[in-house]
């Protein structure tokens, strides 16, 4: 499936990307990571603010609605808090607006082993593990 667009969200010191893939003129979306490093001290006071996860979620909803897409996949590259601590808020907003999570992947799912056991012990992920 060819990658069509990448949207990088400003989450200060962290990662949150929305990937759009296209296949047979139909779009599908993957949210790649969704977090930021808390307590990061810099000279730039703006970078210390918590990202507006709800605003990011509504931007994602708008992008999906334009393509009449009602599902999204989530991929976590690795188990560091600055890659997942915004996920629960974004998921809740998406879910409350009719967007469902169809798949939850980790980079380990494509390599040796799986993080599912670790994820199941983290309260934020308990509801999302299949």
NUZA-830922 format. One record per residue: residue in one letter; z, y, x of N, C-alpha, C in turn. Coordinates in steps of 0.05 Angstrom, whole numbers, padded with zeros to 5 digits, always signed. Layout:
<nodes>
AZYXZYXZYX ...
</nodes>
This chain:
<nodes>
X+00000-00023+00017+00000+00000+00000+00000+00025+00018 X-00020+00042+00016-00021+00066+00033+00001+00087+00026 X+00011+00099+00046+00031+00121+00043+00015+00146+00036 X+00023+00159+00014+00009+00183+00005+00023+00208+00014 X+00049+00210+00008+00065+00234+00015+00093+00227+00025 X+00104+00244+00041+00131+00243+00050+00144+00269+00043 X+00166+00268+00028+00182+00293+00023+00208+00290+00038 X+00213+00309+00056+00238+00310+00071+00257+00330+00059 X+00280+00321+00051+00300+00339+00038+00319+00350+00059 X+00326+00375+00057+00344+00388+00075+00373+00380+00068 X+00383+00360+00082+00410+00351+00077+00428+00357+00101 X+00421+00378+00115+00435+00387+00139+00432+00366+00160 X+00455+00356+00170+00454+00336+00191+00455+00308+00178 X+00432+00298+00171+00430+00272+00157+00401+00266+00151 X+00398+00247+00133+00371+00238+00126+00368+00233+00097 X+00345+00242+00086+00338+00236+00058+00308+00242+00055 X+00293+00221+00051+00264+00223+00048+00255+00209+00023 X+00235+00221+00010+00222+00208-00013+00194+00201-00004 X+00188+00176-00005+00161+00166+00003+00145+00159-00022 X+00121+00168-00023+00103+00161-00045+00081+00143-00035 X+00078+00120-00046+00056+00101-00039+00037+00100-00063 X+00012+00095-00057-00008+00093-00078-00023+00067-00075 X-00027+00054-00098-00042+00029-00099-00057+00028-00125 X-00084+00025-00124-00100+00025-00149-00094+00050-00166 X-00093+00073-00153-00088+00098-00167-00061+00100-00181 X-00042+00082-00174-00015+00082-00186+00005+00088-00164 X+00023+00107-00169+00043+00114-00149+00068+00097-00152 X+00081+00092-00129+00108+00081-00129+00123+00096-00108 X+00150+00097-00112+00167+00114-00095+00190+00098-00082 X+00196+00107-00058+00219+00096-00043+00236+00119-00033 X+00262+00119-00040+00280+00138-00028+00291+00125-00003 X+00285+00138+00020+00292+00127+00046+00317+00142+00056 X+00340+00129+00056+00365+00141+00063+00373+00164+00044 X+00398+00170+00044+00407+00191+00026+00436+00199+00034 X+00438+00213+00056+00464+00221+00066+00464+00242+00087 X+00488+00252+00093+00491+00272+00114+00518+00268+00128 X+00520+00279+00152+00545+00276+00167+00565+00296+00158 X+00588+00287+00148+00609+00305+00139+00624+00315+00163 X+00635+00339+00159+00652+00351+00180+00638+00360+00205 X+00612+00361+00205+00597+00370+00228+00601+00400+00233 X+00612+00407+00255+00618+00435+00261+00596+00447+00279 X+00584+00469+00269+00563+00483+00285+00568+00513+00282 X+00552+00528+00297+00553+00557+00294+00540+00566+00268 X+00524+00549+00257+00509+00555+00232+00526+00546+00208 X+00539+00564+00194+00556+00557+00172+00540+00544+00149 X+00515+00550+00147+00498+00538+00126+00496+00507+00130 X+00495+00499+00156+00492+00470+00161+00518+00454+00155 X+00540+00468+00151+00565+00454+00145+00569+00449+00115 X+00552+00461+00098+00554+00458+00069+00545+00430+00061 X+00557+00420+00040+00549+00395+00028+00522+00398+00015 X+00503+00380+00019+00477+00382+00006+00480+00382-00024 X+00462+00394-00038+00462+00394-00067+00447+00370-00077 X+00462+00347-00079+00450+00322-00086+00438+00322-00114 X+00450+00337-00133+00439+00338-00160+00412+00352-00159 X+00409+00373-00144+00384+00388-00142+00363+00369-00130 X+00370+00354-00110+00351+00335-00098+00343+00314-00118 X+00363+00304-00133+00357+00283-00154+00337+00294-00175 X+00341+00319-00183+00323+00331-00203+00295+00335-00192 X+00293+00342-00166+00267+00344-00153+00253+00317-00153 X+00268+00296-00147+00257+00269-00147+00247+00262-00176 X+00264+00268-00196+00256+00263-00224+00230+00277-00230 X+00227+00302-00223+00202+00317-00228+00178+00304-00215 X+00181+00295-00190+00159+00282-00176+00151+00256-00189 X+00171+00240-00198+00165+00215-00212+00153+00219-00239 X+00163+00239-00254+00152+00244-00281+00123+00253-00280 X+00116+00269-00260+00088+00277-00257+00070+00252-00255 X+00079+00232-00242+00064+00207-00238+00070+00186-00259 X+00085+00194-00280+00094+00176-00301+00107+00150-00290 X+00123+00153-00270+00137+00131-00257+00167+00132-00266 X+00177+00109-00275+00204+00107-00285+00223+00090-00267 X+00213+00082-00244+00229+00066-00226+00227+00077-00197 X+00247+00071-00182+00247+00079-00154+00261+00057-00137 X+00252+00053-00113+00265+00035-00094+00282+00051-00075 X+00303+00039-00065+00319+00052-00045+00320+00035-00020 X+00316+00048+00003+00318+00034+00029+00337+00048+00047 X+00356+00033+00057+00376+00043+00076+00369+00033+00103 X+00365+00051+00122+00356+00043+00149+00378+00030+00164 X+00403+00040+00162+00426+00027+00175+00451+00037+00162 X+00473+00023+00168+00498+00028+00154+00516+00049+00168 X+00506+00074+00168+00522+00096+00176+00524+00115+00152 X+00548+00126+00149+00554+00142+00125+00533+00165+00122 X+00524+00176+00143+00505+00198+00141+00477+00189+00132 X+00475+00164+00124+00450+00154+00113+00453+00145+00084 X+00479+00144+00075+00482+00134+00047+00502+00150+00030 X+00517+00169+00040+00539+00181+00025+00530+00199+00002 X+00504+00205-00001+00494+00220-00024+00482+00202-00045 X+00479+00176-00038+00465+00158-00056+00477+00156-00084 X+00503+00154-00086+00516+00149-00112+00510+00173-00131 X+00512+00197-00121+00507+00220-00138+00477+00221-00147 X+00459+00217-00128+00431+00217-00134+00425+00194-00154 X+00435+00170-00149+00431+00148-00167+00440+00154-00196 X+00464+00165-00198+00475+00172-00225+00457+00191-00240 X+00448+00212-00226+00430+00232-00240+00404+00219-00248 X+00392+00203-00230+00367+00189-00236+00371+00171-00260 X+00392+00154-00259+00397+00135-00280+00402+00148-00307 X+00417+00170-00307+00423+00185-00332+00398+00199-00343 X+00377+00200-00327+00352+00212-00336+00329+00192-00339 X+00336+00167-00342+00317+00146-00348+00301+00135-00324 X+00310+00141-00300+00297+00129-00276+00315+00106-00267 X+00303+00083-00264+00319+00060-00256+00313+00052-00227 X+00333+00040-00215+00330+00030-00187+00319+00002-00189 X+00295-00002-00179+00283-00028-00181+00289-00047-00158 X+00292-00036-00134+00298-00052-00110+00316-00037-00092 X+00333-00051-00078+00351-00039-00058+00347-00055-00032 X+00336-00042-00012+00330-00055+00014+00346-00043+00036 X+00350-00059+00057+00359-00049+00083+00339-00056+00104 X+00340-00043+00126+00321-00050+00148+00326-00080+00156 X+00350-00089+00153+00356-00117+00160+00341-00137+00141 X+00335-00128+00117+00320-00146+00099+00293-00153+00110 X+00283-00137+00129+00257-00142+00140+00258-00153+00168 X+00283-00159+00177+00287-00170+00204+00304-00195+00202 X+00322-00197+00221+00340-00220+00222+00365-00214+00207 X+00371-00229+00186+00396-00225+00171+00394-00205+00149 X+00417-00201+00136+00419-00182+00114+00446-00168+00114 X+00447-00144+00104+00472-00129+00103+00485-00132+00076 X+00475-00149+00058+00485-00151+00031+00515-00157+00030 X+00526-00173+00048+00554-00179+00048+00570-00154+00055 X+00561-00139+00074+00574-00114+00082+00573-00094+00059 X+00549-00091+00047+00546-00072+00025+00564-00078+00001 X+00567-00104-00005+00583-00111-00028+00612-00103-00026 X+00621-00098-00001+00649-00090+00002+00652-00060+00001 X+00631-00045+00000+00632-00016-00002+00630-00008-00031 X+00650+00006-00042+00652+00011-00070+00627+00026-00081 X+00615+00043-00065+00591+00058-00074+00568+00040-00080 X+00567+00016-00067+00543-00001-00070+00548-00025-00088 X+00573-00030-00096+00579-00054-00112+00562-00057-00136 X+00556-00035-00150+00540-00037-00174+00510-00040-00170 X+00501-00037-00145+00472-00037-00140+00463-00062-00126 X+00481-00079-00117+00473-00104-00103+00467-00125-00123 X+00444-00138-00119+00436-00160-00136+00446-00186-00127 
</nodes>
